[in-house]
Amino acid sequence: MKDRTHAQLSRYGIREMSRREFFFGLGASVGAAAFSSLLTREASAAIDSPLAAKPPMFPAKAKACIWLTMEGGPSHIDTFDPKPKLAELHMTQFERRGKAFSPMAQGKRYYVQSPFKSRKVGRSGADMCDQFTHLPAVADDICFYRGCQGESVDHPTALYHMNTGAKFGGDPAVGAWVTYGLGTLNENLPAFIVLPEVAHPQGGAGNWSNGFLPAHYQATPLRSKGSPILDLTPPDGGNPEHQRRGLDLLKELNSRHAEHRPNATDLNARMESYELAFRMQMEAPDALDISGENEKTREMYGIGEKATDAFGRKCLLARRLVERGVRFVQLYSSGWDSHDYLERSHSALIHSVDKPIAALIQDLKRRGMLEETLIVWCGEFGRSPDNGMRRGGVAYGRDHNPSAMAMWLAGGGINAGRVVGATDEIGETAVEAARPIRDIHVTILRLLGLDDSQLTYFHGGRYKQLSQTGGEAIAELIA
C-alpha cells in the first residue's frame, strides 16, 4: 500500500517528504510566517516592558529583599559568635592551623580576645555582643547563620563575590538577577535601588551592576546627601505636557535608530529610563520624602540622633520603597575593616546600625510586611582570631578571614529564632553547616520563588546563572 501511494505521488511529480524535510520546508511556508509573527510579538512585548511583573517559578515566601551590607568585614567574633577561648590565649603567639587570612598575615602574630562581653538573647539563646542594645528585642525574628565561607581575602573581590557570585566583577548583582526573574511591582519606581555611603564601596558600581544581563536590570543608586536623585523635579517654566511631547519625539527618533540595531539593549534601556524618569516625577518625591512619617516612627529609627541618623534614614527609606513595590533594596554601612582599634571602631559602627535595624524589623512586622520581606545582614568576610605587630606593639584588631563569617536573615520565610552552624573554638573556620556563598545565593533566590538552575541567561556561548556552577539551598535556614 505504501509503495502504491508513493508511485501515485511520483506520477504527478510529488515526492514524499521525510518528517525532517517537512519541518525544514515549513520555514518557507505560511505556517512559518505565523509562527515568526508570534515570536516577534512576544519579543516585542519583552522589549516594551522588560521589568513587567513575572510570576515566581514556584510559591515564594518573600516578595522583596532588603540587603544590609556591612562593608569592610565585621568581626563575627565580636558580634554574634563569641569565643571565650581567646580570653585564655590572649597575647600568646598564634599558631596558624589553616590558610593565611590576608596578605598582612605575615610574621609573628598573637591571639586577641574580644573587647566586648556577650550574652544570650531571645528564646533561641543566640549570642550577641553587649554593644547591641536594641537588636535583642527582635532576636526571635532572626536566624543567625555561622557557617558561611567565602574564598577571597581582598575587599573588592570578596565584595564582588558576595554581591554577584563572581570574584572579579562584570557579573550581574543579586538584585539584578532578582529583577530579571521577577520584574517590578511598581513601574513608577526602579526595581533595584542601592543606598550607598558618600564614597562607594571598594569595587565601585560593579557591586550593583547588571553585568551581562540587559541594561534594564542595573541598580539605581541614590545619593546619600542632598537630593537622592538629581533633577527629579521639572525645571521652572516646564509642565508635564511639554515633557510628554518632548519624550514622544525622542522616543520616535530613538525607535527608528533601534530598528536597525535590534541587539542594542543599552539603547532600549535608555529609552525606558527616560519614561521611568518621567513617571518617577509623580511618585518618587513622595517615596523619598520621610518628612511625612510621624515623629514616633522617626525617633524609633534614630533619625535626629548623631550616631544613628544616617543609617536610620536609609532603613526608613528602604521600608518606604519596599512598601511601594520596589523589589530589591541594598543598604551600605562602611568602615568595618578593623585591623586596629577594634573596640573603638566596632563599638561606634554597631551603635550606628543597631537601633535603625531593630526599628526596620519592628516596623515591617507591625505593618504586616515582614513575612513578605526578606532581610539579609552580612559583610564580605569575617575576621581572624589574631593580629600581627604594628607600630607600638600588637594591634588590637583583626585581619581578614573568609573561612568564618557570621550573617543573619529575617522575615520572608526564614527559620526565625534559630542559630545555624558553628565555627571552631577560636573562630578560625566554620565547622558545622559550613556552606559556600553560592549556597546563600541559591537560598535567597529560593525564598523569592526563583530556581537558580532555571534562572539563566545565555552569554559568552553558554547559559549562566547567579551561582556560577550550581549550588544547593540551605534547608536549615528556611522555615
C-alpha positions in Angstrom: 0.0 0.0 0.0 2.8 2.3 0.9 4.6 1.6 -2.4 1.5 2.2 -4.4 0.9 5.6 -2.7 4.4 6.5 -3.4 4.1 5.6 -7.1 0.9 7.7 -7.4 2.6 10.7 -5.9 5.5 10.3 -8.2 3.2 10.2 -11.3 2.2 13.8 -10.5 5.8 14.9 -9.7 5.1 14.9 -6.0 7.8 13.5 -3.8 7.0 12.1 -0.4 8.9 14.0 2.3 10.5 12.8 5.5 9.5 14.3 8.8 12.8 16.3 8.9 12.2 17.7 5.4 8.6 18.7 6.3 9.7 20.8 9.2 12.6 22.3 7.2 10.2 23.2 4.4 7.9 24.9 7.0 10.5 27.7 7.1 9.2 29.0 3.7 5.5 28.4 4.4 2.6 30.5 5.7 2.9 28.5 9.0 6.4 29.8 9.4 5.2 33.3 8.9 2.5 32.9 11.5 5.0 31.3 13.9 7.6 34.0 13.3 4.9 36.7 13.9 4.0 35.1 17.2 7.7 35.1 18.3 8.1 38.7 17.2 5.1 39.8 19.2 6.5 38.0 22.3 9.9 39.5 21.8 8.4 43.0 21.2 6.4 42.7 24.4 9.5 41.7 26.4 11.4 44.8 25.0 8.5 47.1 25.6 8.2 46.1 29.2 11.3 44.2 30.4 10.5 45.0 34.0 6.9 43.9 33.9 6.0 41.7 36.9 6.6 38.0 36.3 5.2 35.1 38.3 7.7 33.2 40.5 8.9 29.8 39.4 7.3 28.3 42.5 5.4 29.6 45.5 7.5 32.4 47.0 7.9 33.1 50.7 9.1 36.7 50.1 8.2 39.3 47.5 11.1 41.7 48.2 14.5 41.8 49.7 16.4 44.4 51.8 20.1 43.6 51.9 22.2 45.3 54.7 25.8 45.3 53.7 28.4 46.0 56.4 31.3 46.9 54.1 34.8 46.1 55.4 34.0 42.7 57.1 32.5 42.9 60.5 34.1 40.6 63.1 31.9 37.6 63.8 33.9 37.0 67.0 32.9 40.4 68.3 29.3 40.5 67.2 27.4 37.2 67.0 29.9 34.4 67.5 31.9 35.0 70.8 35.0 32.9 71.5 35.8 32.6 75.3 38.8 30.6 74.4 40.5 33.7 73.1 40.5 35.2 76.6 42.7 32.3 77.7 45.0 32.7 74.7 45.1 36.5 74.7 48.6 37.8 73.6 50.1 34.4 73.3 51.7 33.6 69.9 49.2 32.4 67.3 49.7 29.1 65.7 48.1 29.1 62.3 46.0 26.0 61.6 44.7 26.8 58.2 45.4 29.1 55.3 46.7 32.7 55.7 43.9 35.1 56.5 45.1 38.0 54.4 48.2 39.4 52.7 49.0 41.1 56.1 49.1 37.8 57.9 52.9 37.5 58.0 55.5 37.4 60.7 54.7 36.8 64.4 51.1 37.0 65.3 49.2 36.9 68.6 45.8 35.9 69.7 43.4 38.8 70.5 40.5 38.5 72.8 37.2 40.4 72.2 37.0 43.7 73.9 33.2 43.1 74.3 31.2 40.9 76.6 28.5 38.7 75.1 25.1 37.5 76.4 22.3 35.1 75.3 19.3 36.8 73.7 15.8 35.6 72.6 14.2 32.2 73.0 16.9 30.7 70.9 19.6 31.8 73.2 21.6 33.4 70.4 24.8 35.1 71.2 25.1 38.8 70.8 27.7 41.2 72.0 26.7 43.8 74.6 27.2 46.7 72.2 23.8 45.8 70.6 21.2 47.2 72.9 18.2 47.3 70.5 18.6 44.2 68.4 18.0 41.7 71.2 14.3 42.8 71.2 13.9 41.3 67.7 16.2 38.3 68.2 13.3 35.9 67.8 12.6 37.2 64.3 16.2 36.4 63.2 18.0 33.3 62.0 21.7 33.6 62.8 24.0 31.7 60.4 27.6 30.9 61.4 28.5 28.6 58.6 29.1 30.8 55.6 32.5 30.6 53.9 34.0 32.9 51.2 37.0 32.5 49.0 38.6 35.9 48.8 40.8 37.8 51.3 40.7 41.1 49.5 37.9 43.6 49.8 37.0 44.2 46.1 37.0 40.5 45.1 35.2 39.5 48.3 32.5 42.2 47.8 32.1 41.2 44.2 31.7 37.5 45.3 29.1 38.3 47.9 27.2 40.7 45.6 27.5 39.0 42.3 28.6 35.4 42.8 31.9 36.1 40.9 35.1 37.4 42.3 36.4 39.6 39.6 33.5 41.9 38.6 31.5 42.1 35.4 28.7 39.7 36.5 25.1 40.7 37.5 24.4 41.6 41.1 21.9 39.5 43.1 19.4 42.4 42.8 19.8 42.3 39.0 19.1 38.6 38.9 16.0 39.0 41.1 14.6 41.8 39.0 15.4 39.8 35.8 13.5 36.9 37.2 10.5 38.7 38.8 10.3 42.2 37.3 8.9 45.0 39.4 5.8 45.5 41.4 5.7 49.3 40.6 6.7 50.6 37.2 6.9 54.1 38.5 9.9 53.4 40.6 13.2 51.5 39.9 13.1 47.8 40.7 16.6 47.7 42.2 17.8 50.5 44.4 21.1 51.0 46.2 21.7 53.3 49.2 25.5 53.6 49.3 27.7 55.8 51.5 29.1 59.1 50.2 32.1 57.1 49.0 31.2 54.0 47.0 32.4 50.6 48.3 35.6 49.0 47.1 34.9 47.8 43.6 32.5 50.7 43.0 29.4 50.4 40.9 30.3 46.9 39.8 28.8 45.7 43.1 25.3 46.5 41.8 25.8 46.2 38.0 23.5 44.4 35.5 26.7 42.7 34.2 25.8 40.7 31.0 22.1 41.0 31.6 20.2 43.6 29.6 20.8 47.2 30.9 17.3 47.4 32.3 18.3 45.4 35.3 21.1 47.6 36.7 20.5 49.2 40.0 19.7 52.9 40.6 22.0 54.3 43.4 20.6 57.1 45.4 22.8 59.9 46.7 23.5 59.8 50.4 23.5 63.6 50.8 21.3 66.3 49.3 18.6 65.3 46.9 18.6 61.5 46.5 18.1 61.9 42.7 19.3 64.9 40.9 16.9 66.8 38.6 13.9 64.9 39.9 11.7 68.0 39.7 10.9 69.6 36.3 12.7 72.9 35.6 10.9 76.2 36.1 8.6 77.0 33.3 8.1 73.4 32.3 5.0 71.3 32.6 4.1 67.6 32.1 2.5 68.3 28.7 5.7 69.8 27.3 7.8 66.9 28.8 5.4 64.4 27.3 5.6 65.8 23.9 9.4 66.0 24.1 9.7 62.4 25.2 7.4 61.2 22.5 9.5 62.9 19.8 12.7 61.5 21.4 11.2 58.0 21.6 10.2 58.2 17.9 13.7 59.1 16.8 15.3 56.5 19.1 12.9 53.8 17.9 13.9 54.5 14.3 17.5 54.2 15.3 16.8 51.0 17.2 15.1 49.3 14.3 18.5 48.9 12.6 20.2 47.8 15.9 18.0 45.0 17.4 20.7 43.8 19.7 21.4 47.2 21.3 19.9 46.6 24.7 21.6 49.7 26.1 19.5 51.9 23.7 16.3 50.2 24.7 17.2 50.6 28.4 18.0 54.3 27.9 14.6 54.8 26.2 12.9 53.1 29.1 14.9 55.1 31.6 13.5 58.3 30.1 10.0 57.0 30.5 10.7 55.8 34.1 12.2 59.2 35.0 9.0 60.9 33.7 6.8 58.6 35.8 9.1 58.9 38.8 8.4 62.6 39.0 4.9 61.7 40.2 5.7 59.0 42.7 9.4 59.2 43.7 9.3 62.5 45.6 6.7 61.1 48.0 8.5 57.8 48.3 11.8 59.5 49.1 10.4 62.1 51.5 10.5 60.8 55.0 9.2 64.1 56.5 5.7 62.7 56.3 6.5 60.0 58.8 5.3 60.7 62.3 7.7 61.8 65.0 7.4 58.5 66.8 8.5 56.5 63.8 11.4 58.8 63.0 12.5 58.6 66.6 12.2 54.8 66.5 14.7 54.7 63.6 17.1 57.0 65.4 16.6 59.9 63.0 17.8 63.1 64.5 20.4 61.4 66.7 24.0 62.0 65.6 25.1 58.3 65.7 22.1 56.8 64.0 20.6 59.5 61.8 22.4 58.5 58.5 21.7 54.7 58.7 18.3 55.3 60.2 17.2 57.4 57.2 18.4 54.6 54.9 16.4 51.9 56.8 13.3 54.0 56.9 13.7 54.8 53.2 14.1 51.1 52.5 10.8 50.3 54.2 9.0 53.0 52.2 10.5 51.8 48.9 9.6 48.1 49.6 6.1 49.3 50.7 5.7 50.9 47.3 6.7 47.9 45.3 10.5 48.2 44.9 11.7 44.6 44.6 15.3 44.8 45.9 17.0 47.5 48.1 20.6 47.3 49.2 22.0 49.5 52.1 25.6 50.1 52.8 27.4 50.8 56.1 31.1 51.2 55.6 34.2 51.3 57.9 34.1 47.8 59.4 37.7 46.9 58.3 39.1 47.0 61.9 42.8 46.0 61.8 43.4 48.4 64.6 41.3 50.0 67.3 38.7 47.2 67.1 37.0 48.3 70.3 36.5 51.9 69.3 35.6 51.3 65.6 33.3 48.3 66.0 31.5 49.9 69.0 30.8 53.1 67.1 29.6 51.2 64.0 27.4 48.8 66.0 25.7 51.8 67.7 25.1 53.4 64.3 23.2 50.5 62.9 21.7 48.7 65.9 18.7 51.0 66.6 17.8 51.5 62.9 17.9 47.8 62.0 15.8 46.8 65.0 13.3 49.5 64.1 13.2 48.3 60.5 12.3 44.8 61.6 9.7 46.0 64.1 8.2 48.5 61.6 7.9 45.8 58.9 6.3 43.5 61.4 3.7 45.9 62.7 2.7 46.7 59.1 2.3 43.0 58.2 5.2 43.3 55.8 7.9 41.2 57.5 6.5 37.9 56.3 6.9 39.1 52.7 10.2 40.9 53.0 13.5 39.1 53.3 16.2 40.9 55.3 19.9 39.9 54.9 22.7 41.2 57.1 26.3 40.4 56.2 29.8 41.7 55.3 32.2 40.3 52.7 34.1 38.1 55.1 34.8 37.6 58.8 37.8 38.4 60.9 40.8 36.5 62.2 41.2 35.5 65.9 44.7 37.1 65.9 46.6 40.1 64.7 50.2 41.0 64.0 52.7 43.6 65.1 52.1 47.2 64.3 54.0 50.3 65.4 53.9 50.4 69.2 53.3 46.7 69.7 50.5 44.3 68.9 47.4 45.9 67.3 44.2 45.1 69.0 42.3 44.4 65.8 41.7 41.6 63.4 42.7 40.7 59.8 40.5 39.3 57.0 39.1 35.8 57.3 36.9 34.3 54.6 36.8 30.9 56.3 34.4 32.0 59.0 31.8 34.8 59.0 28.6 35.5 60.7 25.5 36.6 58.9 21.8 36.7 59.7 18.5 36.7 57.9 15.0 37.8 59.0 11.4 37.8 57.6 10.5 36.3 54.2 10.2 32.6 55.1 13.3 32.4 57.3 13.5 29.9 60.1 13.4 32.6 62.7 14.6 32.2 66.3 17.4 29.8 65.3 21.2 29.6 65.3 22.5 27.5 62.4 26.1 26.5 62.0 29.2 26.9 64.2 32.9 27.8 64.0 35.8 26.2 65.9 36.7 27.3 69.4 38.8 30.3 68.2 36.6 31.4 65.3 39.2 30.5 62.7 36.9 28.4 60.4 33.4 27.1 60.1 32.9 23.5 61.3 29.2 23.0 61.3 26.7 23.6 58.4 29.7 25.1 56.5 28.5 26.2 53.1 29.9 28.5 50.3 28.5 31.8 49.3 26.8 30.3 46.2 24.5 28.3 48.5 23.5 31.6 50.3 22.6 33.0 46.9 20.6 29.9 45.9 18.7 30.1 49.3 17.8 33.7 48.8 16.5 33.0 45.3 14.5 30.1 46.6 12.9 32.3 49.2 11.9 34.7 46.5 10.4 31.9 44.4 13.3 31.6 41.9 15.2 28.5 40.9 18.9 29.2 40.3 19.2 26.3 37.9 16.4 27.8 35.8 17.1 31.5 36.2 19.7 31.6 33.4 20.9 33.9 30.7 22.8 32.9 27.5 26.1 34.8 27.4 29.5 34.0 26.1 28.4 30.8 24.4 26.7 29.2 27.4 23.8 29.7 29.9 25.0 31.5 33.0 23.4 31.7 36.5 24.0 33.5 39.8 25.7 30.5 41.5 28.1 30.2 38.6 28.3 26.4 38.7 25.2 25.5 40.7 24.5 25.3 44.4 22.1 24.0 47.0 19.6 25.9 49.2 20.5 25.7 52.9 17.4 23.9 54.2 18.1 24.8 57.9 17.6 28.5 57.1 14.1 28.0 55.6 11.0 27.7 57.7 
